[in-house]
Amino acid sequence: MSQPTIRRPPAAQPEMTSLLLGAGFALASLILLPAIAQKIGLGSSLTIALRGALMRAAHRL
């Protein structure tokens, strides 16, 4: 008599995806966004607003 095999999805896959996405958004909002904003001459208040929008978008994922 053969026993049915139970397929379990890997538990670490969604966690790793979330971790990589969070790290990417943190890198973008804390390092890349201010550097690009300074390069093109955006003001600090606009940079902070863009950072807030990026972090809200990251939180929705």
ROLUM-989672 format. One record per atom (N, C-alpha, C, O): residue number from 1; residue in one letter; atom name; x, y, z. Coordinates in Angstrom, 1 decimal. Layout:
! residues N
<node><k>NUM</k><r>A</r><a>CA</a><east>X</east><north>Y</north><up>Z</up></node>
...
! end
This chain:
! residues 61
<node><k>1</k><r>M</r><a>N</a><east>0.8</east><north>-1.2</north><up>0.0</up></node>
<node><k>1</k><r>M</r><a>CA</a><east>0.0</east><north>0.0</north><up>0.0</up></node>
<node><k>1</k><r>M</r><a>C</a><east>0.9</east><north>1.2</north><up>0.0</up></node>
<node><k>1</k><r>M</r><a>O</a><east>1.8</east><north>1.4</north><up>0.8</up></node>
<node><k>2</k><r>S</r><a>N</a><east>0.6</east><north>2.1</north><up>-0.9</up></node>
<node><k>2</k><r>S</r><a>CA</a><east>1.5</east><north>3.3</north><up>-1.0</up></node>
<node><k>2</k><r>S</r><a>C</a><east>0.8</east><north>4.5</north><up>-0.2</up></node>
<node><k>2</k><r>S</r><a>O</a><east>-0.4</east><north>4.7</north><up>-0.2</up></node>
<node><k>3</k><r>Q</r><a>N</a><east>1.6</east><north>5.2</north><up>0.5</up></node>
<node><k>3</k><r>Q</r><a>CA</a><east>1.1</east><north>6.3</north><up>1.3</up></node>
<node><k>3</k><r>Q</r><a>C</a><east>1.2</east><north>7.6</north><up>0.4</up></node>
<node><k>3</k><r>Q</r><a>O</a><east>2.1</east><north>7.8</north><up>-0.3</up></node>
<node><k>4</k><r>P</r><a>N</a><east>0.1</east><north>8.4</north><up>0.5</up></node>
<node><k>4</k><r>P</r><a>CA</a><east>0.1</east><north>9.7</north><up>-0.2</up></node>
<node><k>4</k><r>P</r><a>C</a><east>1.2</east><north>10.6</north><up>0.3</up></node>
<node><k>4</k><r>P</r><a>O</a><east>1.4</east><north>10.7</north><up>1.5</up></node>
<node><k>5</k><r>T</r><a>N</a><east>1.8</east><north>11.3</north><up>-0.6</up></node>
<node><k>5</k><r>T</r><a>CA</a><east>2.8</east><north>12.3</north><up>-0.2</up></node>
<node><k>5</k><r>T</r><a>C</a><east>2.1</east><north>13.6</north><up>0.0</up></node>
<node><k>5</k><r>T</r><a>O</a><east>1.3</east><north>14.1</north><up>-0.7</up></node>
<node><k>6</k><r>I</r><a>N</a><east>2.5</east><north>14.3</north><up>1.1</up></node>
<node><k>6</k><r>I</r><a>CA</a><east>2.0</east><north>15.6</north><up>1.4</up></node>
<node><k>6</k><r>I</r><a>C</a><east>3.0</east><north>16.7</north><up>1.0</up></node>
<node><k>6</k><r>I</r><a>O</a><east>4.2</east><north>16.6</north><up>1.4</up></node>
<node><k>7</k><r>R</r><a>N</a><east>2.6</east><north>17.6</north><up>0.1</up></node>
<node><k>7</k><r>R</r><a>CA</a><east>3.5</east><north>18.6</north><up>-0.4</up></node>
<node><k>7</k><r>R</r><a>C</a><east>3.3</east><north>19.8</north><up>0.5</up></node>
<node><k>7</k><r>R</r><a>O</a><east>2.2</east><north>20.4</north><up>0.6</up></node>
<node><k>8</k><r>R</r><a>N</a><east>4.4</east><north>20.3</north><up>1.1</up></node>
<node><k>8</k><r>R</r><a>CA</a><east>4.4</east><north>21.5</north><up>1.9</up></node>
<node><k>8</k><r>R</r><a>C</a><east>5.2</east><north>22.6</north><up>1.2</up></node>
<node><k>8</k><r>R</r><a>O</a><east>6.3</east><north>22.3</north><up>0.7</up></node>
<node><k>9</k><r>P</r><a>N</a><east>4.6</east><north>23.8</north><up>1.1</up></node>
<node><k>9</k><r>P</r><a>CA</a><east>5.4</east><north>24.9</north><up>0.5</up></node>
<node><k>9</k><r>P</r><a>C</a><east>6.5</east><north>25.3</north><up>1.4</up></node>
<node><k>9</k><r>P</r><a>O</a><east>6.4</east><north>25.2</north><up>2.6</up></node>
<node><k>10</k><r>P</r><a>N</a><east>7.6</east><north>25.7</north><up>0.8</up></node>
<node><k>10</k><r>P</r><a>CA</a><east>8.7</east><north>26.1</north><up>1.7</up></node>
<node><k>10</k><r>P</r><a>C</a><east>8.4</east><north>27.3</north><up>2.5</up></node>
<node><k>10</k><r>P</r><a>O</a><east>7.9</east><north>28.3</north><up>2.0</up></node>
<node><k>11</k><r>A</r><a>N</a><east>8.6</east><north>27.2</north><up>3.8</up></node>
<node><k>11</k><r>A</r><a>CA</a><east>8.2</east><north>28.3</north><up>4.7</up></node>
<node><k>11</k><r>A</r><a>C</a><east>9.1</east><north>29.5</north><up>4.6</up></node>
<node><k>11</k><r>A</r><a>O</a><east>8.7</east><north>30.6</north><up>4.9</up></node>
<node><k>12</k><r>A</r><a>N</a><east>10.4</east><north>29.3</north><up>4.2</up></node>
<node><k>12</k><r>A</r><a>CA</a><east>11.3</east><north>30.4</north><up>4.2</up></node>
<node><k>12</k><r>A</r><a>C</a><east>11.1</east><north>31.3</north><up>3.0</up></node>
<node><k>12</k><r>A</r><a>O</a><east>11.6</east><north>32.5</north><up>3.0</up></node>
<node><k>13</k><r>Q</r><a>N</a><east>10.5</east><north>30.9</north><up>2.0</up></node>
<node><k>13</k><r>Q</r><a>CA</a><east>10.4</east><north>31.6</north><up>0.7</up></node>
<node><k>13</k><r>Q</r><a>C</a><east>9.6</east><north>33.0</north><up>0.9</up></node>
<node><k>13</k><r>Q</r><a>O</a><east>10.2</east><north>34.0</north><up>0.5</up></node>
<node><k>14</k><r>P</r><a>N</a><east>8.4</east><north>33.0</north><up>1.4</up></node>
<node><k>14</k><r>P</r><a>CA</a><east>7.8</east><north>34.3</north><up>1.6</up></node>
<node><k>14</k><r>P</r><a>C</a><east>8.5</east><north>35.3</north><up>2.6</up></node>
<node><k>14</k><r>P</r><a>O</a><east>8.6</east><north>36.5</north><up>2.4</up></node>
<node><k>15</k><r>E</r><a>N</a><east>9.2</east><north>34.7</north><up>3.6</up></node>
<node><k>15</k><r>E</r><a>CA</a><east>9.9</east><north>35.5</north><up>4.5</up></node>
<node><k>15</k><r>E</r><a>C</a><east>11.1</east><north>36.1</north><up>3.8</up></node>
<node><k>15</k><r>E</r><a>O</a><east>11.5</east><north>37.3</north><up>4.1</up></node>
<node><k>16</k><r>M</r><a>N</a><east>11.8</east><north>35.3</north><up>3.0</up></node>
<node><k>16</k><r>M</r><a>CA</a><east>13.0</east><north>35.8</north><up>2.3</up></node>
<node><k>16</k><r>M</r><a>C</a><east>12.6</east><north>36.9</north><up>1.3</up></node>
<node><k>16</k><r>M</r><a>O</a><east>13.3</east><north>37.9</north><up>1.2</up></node>
<node><k>17</k><r>T</r><a>N</a><east>11.5</east><north>36.7</north><up>0.6</up></node>
<node><k>17</k><r>T</r><a>CA</a><east>11.0</east><north>37.7</north><up>-0.3</up></node>
<node><k>17</k><r>T</r><a>C</a><east>10.7</east><north>39.0</north><up>0.4</up></node>
<node><k>17</k><r>T</r><a>O</a><east>11.1</east><north>40.1</north><up>-0.1</up></node>
<node><k>18</k><r>S</r><a>N</a><east>10.0</east><north>39.0</north><up>1.5</up></node>
<node><k>18</k><r>S</r><a>CA</a><east>9.7</east><north>40.2</north><up>2.3</up></node>
<node><k>18</k><r>S</r><a>C</a><east>10.9</east><north>40.8</north><up>2.8</up></node>
<node><k>18</k><r>S</r><a>O</a><east>11.0</east><north>42.1</north><up>2.8</up></node>
<node><k>19</k><r>L</r><a>N</a><east>11.9</east><north>40.0</north><up>3.3</up></node>
<node><k>19</k><r>L</r><a>CA</a><east>13.1</east><north>40.6</north><up>3.8</up></node>
<node><k>19</k><r>L</r><a>C</a><east>13.9</east><north>41.4</north><up>2.7</up></node>
<node><k>19</k><r>L</r><a>O</a><east>14.4</east><north>42.5</north><up>2.9</up></node>
<node><k>20</k><r>L</r><a>N</a><east>14.0</east><north>40.7</north><up>1.5</up></node>
<node><k>20</k><r>L</r><a>CA</a><east>14.7</east><north>41.4</north><up>0.4</up></node>
<node><k>20</k><r>L</r><a>C</a><east>14.0</east><north>42.6</north><up>-0.1</up></node>
<node><k>20</k><r>L</r><a>O</a><east>14.6</east><north>43.6</north><up>-0.4</up></node>
<node><k>21</k><r>L</r><a>N</a><east>12.7</east><north>42.6</north><up>-0.1</up></node>
<node><k>21</k><r>L</r><a>CA</a><east>11.9</east><north>43.8</north><up>-0.5</up></node>
<node><k>21</k><r>L</r><a>C</a><east>12.1</east><north>44.9</north><up>0.5</up></node>
<node><k>21</k><r>L</r><a>O</a><east>12.2</east><north>46.1</north><up>0.1</up></node>
<node><k>22</k><r>G</r><a>N</a><east>12.0</east><north>44.6</north><up>1.7</up></node>
<node><k>22</k><r>G</r><a>CA</a><east>12.2</east><north>45.6</north><up>2.8</up></node>
<node><k>22</k><r>G</r><a>C</a><east>13.6</east><north>46.2</north><up>2.7</up></node>
<node><k>22</k><r>G</r><a>O</a><east>13.7</east><north>47.4</north><up>2.9</up></node>
<node><k>23</k><r>A</r><a>N</a><east>14.6</east><north>45.4</north><up>2.5</up></node>
<node><k>23</k><r>A</r><a>CA</a><east>15.9</east><north>45.9</north><up>2.4</up></node>
<node><k>23</k><r>A</r><a>C</a><east>16.1</east><north>46.8</north><up>1.2</up></node>
<node><k>23</k><r>A</r><a>O</a><east>16.8</east><north>47.8</north><up>1.3</up></node>
<node><k>24</k><r>G</r><a>N</a><east>15.5</east><north>46.4</north><up>0.1</up></node>
<node><k>24</k><r>G</r><a>CA</a><east>15.5</east><north>47.2</north><up>-1.1</up></node>
<node><k>24</k><r>G</r><a>C</a><east>14.9</east><north>48.6</north><up>-0.9</up></node>
<node><k>24</k><r>G</r><a>O</a><east>15.4</east><north>49.6</north><up>-1.3</up></node>
<node><k>25</k><r>F</r><a>N</a><east>13.7</east><north>48.6</north><up>-0.3</up></node>
<node><k>25</k><r>F</r><a>CA</a><east>13.0</east><north>49.9</north><up>0.0</up></node>
<node><k>25</k><r>F</r><a>C</a><east>13.8</east><north>50.7</north><up>1.0</up></node>
<node><k>25</k><r>F</r><a>O</a><east>13.9</east><north>51.9</north><up>0.8</up></node>
<node><k>26</k><r>A</r><a>N</a><east>14.4</east><north>50.1</north><up>2.0</up></node>
<node><k>26</k><r>A</r><a>CA</a><east>15.2</east><north>50.9</north><up>2.9</up></node>
<node><k>26</k><r>A</r><a>C</a><east>16.4</east><north>51.5</north><up>2.3</up></node>
<node><k>26</k><r>A</r><a>O</a><east>16.7</east><north>52.7</north><up>2.5</up></node>
<node><k>27</k><r>L</r><a>N</a><east>17.1</east><north>50.7</north><up>1.4</up></node>
<node><k>27</k><r>L</r><a>CA</a><east>18.2</east><north>51.2</north><up>0.7</up></node>
<node><k>27</k><r>L</r><a>C</a><east>17.8</east><north>52.4</north><up>-0.2</up></node>
<node><k>27</k><r>L</r><a>O</a><east>18.5</east><north>53.4</north><up>-0.3</up></node>
<node><k>28</k><r>A</r><a>N</a><east>16.7</east><north>52.2</north><up>-0.9</up></node>
<node><k>28</k><r>A</r><a>CA</a><east>16.3</east><north>53.2</north><up>-1.8</up></node>
<node><k>28</k><r>A</r><a>C</a><east>15.9</east><north>54.5</north><up>-1.1</up></node>
<node><k>28</k><r>A</r><a>O</a><east>16.2</east><north>55.6</north><up>-1.5</up></node>
<node><k>29</k><r>S</r><a>N</a><east>15.1</east><north>54.4</north><up>0.0</up></node>
<node><k>29</k><r>S</r><a>CA</a><east>14.6</east><north>55.6</north><up>0.7</up></node>
<node><k>29</k><r>S</r><a>C</a><east>15.7</east><north>56.3</north><up>1.6</up></node>
<node><k>29</k><r>S</r><a>O</a><east>15.7</east><north>57.5</north><up>1.7</up></node>
<node><k>30</k><r>L</r><a>N</a><east>16.6</east><north>55.5</north><up>2.1</up></node>
<node><k>30</k><r>L</r><a>CA</a><east>17.6</east><north>56.1</north><up>3.0</up></node>
<node><k>30</k><r>L</r><a>C</a><east>18.9</east><north>56.6</north><up>2.3</up></node>
<node><k>30</k><r>L</r><a>O</a><east>19.6</east><north>57.5</north><up>2.8</up></node>
<node><k>31</k><r>I</r><a>N</a><east>19.3</east><north>55.9</north><up>1.2</up></node>
<node><k>31</k><r>I</r><a>CA</a><east>20.5</east><north>56.2</north><up>0.6</up></node>
<node><k>31</k><r>I</r><a>C</a><east>20.3</east><north>56.7</north><up>-0.9</up></node>
<node><k>31</k><r>I</r><a>O</a><east>20.8</east><north>57.8</north><up>-1.2</up></node>
<node><k>32</k><r>L</r><a>N</a><east>19.6</east><north>56.0</north><up>-1.7</up></node>
<node><k>32</k><r>L</r><a>CA</a><east>19.5</east><north>56.4</north><up>-3.1</up></node>
<node><k>32</k><r>L</r><a>C</a><east>18.7</east><north>57.6</north><up>-3.3</up></node>
<node><k>32</k><r>L</r><a>O</a><east>19.1</east><north>58.5</north><up>-4.1</up></node>
<node><k>33</k><r>L</r><a>N</a><east>17.6</east><north>57.7</north><up>-2.7</up></node>
<node><k>33</k><r>L</r><a>CA</a><east>16.7</east><north>58.8</north><up>-2.9</up></node>
<node><k>33</k><r>L</r><a>C</a><east>17.3</east><north>60.1</north><up>-2.5</up></node>
<node><k>33</k><r>L</r><a>O</a><east>17.2</east><north>61.1</north><up>-3.3</up></node>
<node><k>34</k><r>P</r><a>N</a><east>17.9</east><north>60.3</north><up>-1.4</up></node>
<node><k>34</k><r>P</r><a>CA</a><east>18.6</east><north>61.6</north><up>-1.0</up></node>
<node><k>34</k><r>P</r><a>C</a><east>19.7</east><north>61.9</north><up>-2.0</up></node>
<node><k>34</k><r>P</r><a>O</a><east>19.9</east><north>63.1</north><up>-2.3</up></node>
<node><k>35</k><r>A</r><a>N</a><east>20.5</east><north>60.9</north><up>-2.4</up></node>
<node><k>35</k><r>A</r><a>CA</a><east>21.6</east><north>61.1</north><up>-3.3</up></node>
<node><k>35</k><r>A</r><a>C</a><east>21.1</east><north>61.6</north><up>-4.6</up></node>
<node><k>35</k><r>A</r><a>O</a><east>21.7</east><north>62.6</north><up>-5.2</up></node>
<node><k>36</k><r>I</r><a>N</a><east>20.1</east><north>61.0</north><up>-5.2</up></node>
<node><k>36</k><r>I</r><a>CA</a><east>19.5</east><north>61.4</north><up>-6.4</up></node>
<node><k>36</k><r>I</r><a>C</a><east>18.9</east><north>62.8</north><up>-6.3</up></node>
<node><k>36</k><r>I</r><a>O</a><east>19.1</east><north>63.7</north><up>-7.2</up></node>
<node><k>37</k><r>A</r><a>N</a><east>18.2</east><north>63.1</north><up>-5.2</up></node>
<node><k>37</k><r>A</r><a>CA</a><east>17.5</east><north>64.4</north><up>-5.0</up></node>
<node><k>37</k><r>A</r><a>C</a><east>18.6</east><north>65.5</north><up>-4.9</up></node>
<node><k>37</k><r>A</r><a>O</a><east>18.4</east><north>66.6</north><up>-5.4</up></node>
<node><k>38</k><r>Q</r><a>N</a><east>19.7</east><north>65.2</north><up>-4.3</up></node>
<node><k>38</k><r>Q</r><a>CA</a><east>20.8</east><north>66.2</north><up>-4.2</up></node>
<node><k>38</k><r>Q</r><a>C</a><east>21.4</east><north>66.4</north><up>-5.5</up></node>
<node><k>38</k><r>Q</r><a>O</a><east>21.7</east><north>67.6</north><up>-5.9</up></node>
<node><k>39</k><r>K</r><a>N</a><east>21.6</east><north>65.4</north><up>-6.3</up></node>
<node><k>39</k><r>K</r><a>CA</a><east>22.2</east><north>65.5</north><up>-7.6</up></node>
<node><k>39</k><r>K</r><a>C</a><east>21.3</east><north>66.4</north><up>-8.5</up></node>
<node><k>39</k><r>K</r><a>O</a><east>21.9</east><north>67.1</north><up>-9.3</up></node>
<node><k>40</k><r>I</r><a>N</a><east>20.0</east><north>66.2</north><up>-8.5</up></node>
<node><k>40</k><r>I</r><a>CA</a><east>19.2</east><north>67.0</north><up>-9.4</up></node>
<node><k>40</k><r>I</r><a>C</a><east>18.7</east><north>68.3</north><up>-8.8</up></node>
<node><k>40</k><r>I</r><a>O</a><east>18.0</east><north>69.1</north><up>-9.4</up></node>
<node><k>41</k><r>G</r><a>N</a><east>19.0</east><north>68.5</north><up>-7.5</up></node>
<node><k>41</k><r>G</r><a>CA</a><east>18.7</east><north>69.8</north><up>-6.9</up></node>
<node><k>41</k><r>G</r><a>C</a><east>17.3</east><north>69.9</north><up>-6.2</up></node>
<node><k>41</k><r>G</r><a>O</a><east>16.8</east><north>71.0</north><up>-6.2</up></node>
<node><k>42</k><r>L</r><a>N</a><east>16.8</east><north>68.8</north><up>-5.8</up></node>
<node><k>42</k><r>L</r><a>CA</a><east>15.5</east><north>68.9</north><up>-5.1</up></node>
<node><k>42</k><r>L</r><a>C</a><east>15.7</east><north>69.4</north><up>-3.7</up></node>
<node><k>42</k><r>L</r><a>O</a><east>16.8</east><north>69.2</north><up>-3.0</up></node>
<node><k>43</k><r>G</r><a>N</a><east>14.7</east><north>70.1</north><up>-3.1</up></node>
<node><k>43</k><r>G</r><a>CA</a><east>14.8</east><north>70.6</north><up>-1.8</up></node>
<node><k>43</k><r>G</r><a>C</a><east>14.6</east><north>69.5</north><up>-0.8</up></node>
<node><k>43</k><r>G</r><a>O</a><east>14.1</east><north>68.4</north><up>-1.1</up></node>
<node><k>44</k><r>S</r><a>N</a><east>15.0</east><north>69.8</north><up>0.5</up></node>
<node><k>44</k><r>S</r><a>CA</a><east>14.9</east><north>68.7</north><up>1.5</up></node>
<node><k>44</k><r>S</r><a>C</a><east>13.5</east><north>68.3</north><up>1.8</up></node>
<node><k>44</k><r>S</r><a>O</a><east>13.2</east><north>67.2</north><up>2.1</up></node>
<node><k>45</k><r>S</r><a>N</a><east>12.6</east><north>69.3</north><up>1.8</up></node>
<node><k>45</k><r>S</r><a>CA</a><east>11.2</east><north>69.0</north><up>2.1</up></node>
<node><k>45</k><r>S</r><a>C</a><east>10.6</east><north>68.1</north><up>1.1</up></node>
<node><k>45</k><r>S</r><a>O</a><east>9.8</east><north>67.2</north><up>1.4</up></node>
<node><k>46</k><r>L</r><a>N</a><east>10.9</east><north>68.3</north><up>-0.2</up></node>
<node><k>46</k><r>L</r><a>CA</a><east>10.4</east><north>67.4</north><up>-1.2</up></node>
<node><k>46</k><r>L</r><a>C</a><east>11.1</east><north>66.0</north><up>-1.1</up></node>
<node><k>46</k><r>L</r><a>O</a><east>10.4</east><north>65.0</north><up>-1.4</up></node>
<node><k>47</k><r>T</r><a>N</a><east>12.3</east><north>66.0</north><up>-0.8</up></node>
<node><k>47</k><r>T</r><a>CA</a><east>13.0</east><north>64.7</north><up>-0.6</up></node>
<node><k>47</k><r>T</r><a>C</a><east>12.3</east><north>63.9</north><up>0.5</up></node>
<node><k>47</k><r>T</r><a>O</a><east>12.1</east><north>62.7</north><up>0.4</up></node>
<node><k>48</k><r>I</r><a>N</a><east>12.0</east><north>64.6</north><up>1.6</up></node>
<node><k>48</k><r>I</r><a>CA</a><east>11.3</east><north>63.9</north><up>2.8</up></node>
<node><k>48</k><r>I</r><a>C</a><east>9.9</east><north>63.4</north><up>2.3</up></node>
<node><k>48</k><r>I</r><a>O</a><east>9.5</east><north>62.3</north><up>2.8</up></node>
<node><k>49</k><r>A</r><a>N</a><east>9.2</east><north>64.2</north><up>1.6</up></node>
<node><k>49</k><r>A</r><a>CA</a><east>7.9</east><north>63.8</north><up>1.1</up></node>
<node><k>49</k><r>A</r><a>C</a><east>8.0</east><north>62.6</north><up>0.2</up></node>
<node><k>49</k><r>A</r><a>O</a><east>7.2</east><north>61.6</north><up>0.3</up></node>
<node><k>50</k><r>L</r><a>N</a><east>9.0</east><north>62.5</north><up>-0.7</up></node>
<node><k>50</k><r>L</r><a>CA</a><east>9.2</east><north>61.4</north><up>-1.6</up></node>
<node><k>50</k><r>L</r><a>C</a><east>9.6</east><north>60.1</north><up>-0.7</up></node>
<node><k>50</k><r>L</r><a>O</a><east>9.2</east><north>59.0</north><up>-1.0</up></node>
<node><k>51</k><r>R</r><a>N</a><east>10.4</east><north>60.3</north><up>0.3</up></node>
<node><k>51</k><r>R</r><a>CA</a><east>10.8</east><north>59.2</north><up>1.2</up></node>
<node><k>51</k><r>R</r><a>C</a><east>9.6</east><north>58.7</north><up>1.9</up></node>
<node><k>51</k><r>R</r><a>O</a><east>9.4</east><north>57.5</north><up>2.0</up></node>
<node><k>52</k><r>G</r><a>N</a><east>8.7</east><north>59.6</north><up>2.3</up></node>
<node><k>52</k><r>G</r><a>CA</a><east>7.5</east><north>59.1</north><up>3.0</up></node>
<node><k>52</k><r>G</r><a>C</a><east>6.6</east><north>58.3</north><up>2.1</up></node>
<node><k>52</k><r>G</r><a>O</a><east>6.0</east><north>57.3</north><up>2.4</up></node>
<node><k>53</k><r>A</r><a>N</a><east>6.5</east><north>58.8</north><up>0.8</up></node>
<node><k>53</k><r>A</r><a>CA</a><east>5.6</east><north>58.1</north><up>-0.2</up></node>
<node><k>53</k><r>A</r><a>C</a><east>6.2</east><north>56.7</north><up>-0.5</up></node>
<node><k>53</k><r>A</r><a>O</a><east>5.5</east><north>55.8</north><up>-0.6</up></node>
<node><k>54</k><r>L</r><a>N</a><east>7.5</east><north>56.6</north><up>-0.6</up></node>
<node><k>54</k><r>L</r><a>CA</a><east>8.2</east><north>55.4</north><up>-0.8</up></node>
<node><k>54</k><r>L</r><a>C</a><east>8.0</east><north>54.4</north><up>0.3</up></node>
<node><k>54</k><r>L</r><a>O</a><east>7.8</east><north>53.2</north><up>0.1</up></node>
<node><k>55</k><r>M</r><a>N</a><east>8.1</east><north>54.9</north><up>1.5</up></node>
<node><k>55</k><r>M</r><a>CA</a><east>7.9</east><north>54.0</north><up>2.7</up></node>
<node><k>55</k><r>M</r><a>C</a><east>6.4</east><north>53.6</north><up>2.8</up></node>
<node><k>55</k><r>M</r><a>O</a><east>6.2</east><north>52.4</north><up>3.3</up></node>
<node><k>56</k><r>R</r><a>N</a><east>5.5</east><north>54.4</north><up>2.5</up></node>
<node><k>56</k><r>R</r><a>CA</a><east>4.1</east><north>54.0</north><up>2.5</up></node>
<node><k>56</k><r>R</r><a>C</a><east>3.8</east><north>52.9</north><up>1.4</up></node>
<node><k>56</k><r>R</r><a>O</a><east>3.1</east><north>52.0</north><up>1.7</up></node>
<node><k>57</k><r>A</r><a>N</a><east>4.4</east><north>53.1</north><up>0.3</up></node>
<node><k>57</k><r>A</r><a>CA</a><east>4.3</east><north>52.1</north><up>-0.8</up></node>
<node><k>57</k><r>A</r><a>C</a><east>4.9</east><north>50.7</north><up>-0.3</up></node>
<node><k>57</k><r>A</r><a>O</a><east>4.4</east><north>49.7</north><up>-0.6</up></node>
<node><k>58</k><r>A</r><a>N</a><east>6.0</east><north>50.8</north><up>0.4</up></node>
<node><k>58</k><r>A</r><a>CA</a><east>6.7</east><north>49.6</north><up>0.9</up></node>
<node><k>58</k><r>A</r><a>C</a><east>5.8</east><north>48.9</north><up>2.0</up></node>
<node><k>58</k><r>A</r><a>O</a><east>5.8</east><north>47.7</north><up>2.0</up></node>
<node><k>59</k><r>H</r><a>N</a><east>5.1</east><north>49.7</north><up>2.8</up></node>
<node><k>59</k><r>H</r><a>CA</a><east>4.3</east><north>49.1</north><up>3.8</up></node>
<node><k>59</k><r>H</r><a>C</a><east>3.1</east><north>48.4</north><up>3.2</up></node>
<node><k>59</k><r>H</r><a>O</a><east>2.6</east><north>47.5</north><up>3.8</up></node>
<node><k>60</k><r>R</r><a>N</a><east>2.6</east><north>48.9</north><up>2.1</up></node>
<node><k>60</k><r>R</r><a>CA</a><east>1.4</east><north>48.3</north><up>1.5</up></node>
<node><k>60</k><r>R</r><a>C</a><east>1.7</east><north>46.9</north><up>0.9</up></node>
<node><k>60</k><r>R</r><a>O</a><east>0.8</east><north>46.1</north><up>0.7</up></node>
<node><k>61</k><r>L</r><a>N</a><east>2.9</east><north>46.6</north><up>0.6</up></node>
<node><k>61</k><r>L</r><a>CA</a><east>3.3</east><north>45.3</north><up>0.0</up></node>
<node><k>61</k><r>L</r><a>C</a><east>3.3</east><north>44.3</north><up>1.1</up></node>
<node><k>61</k><r>L</r><a>O</a><east>3.6</east><north>43.1</north><up>0.8</up></node>
! end
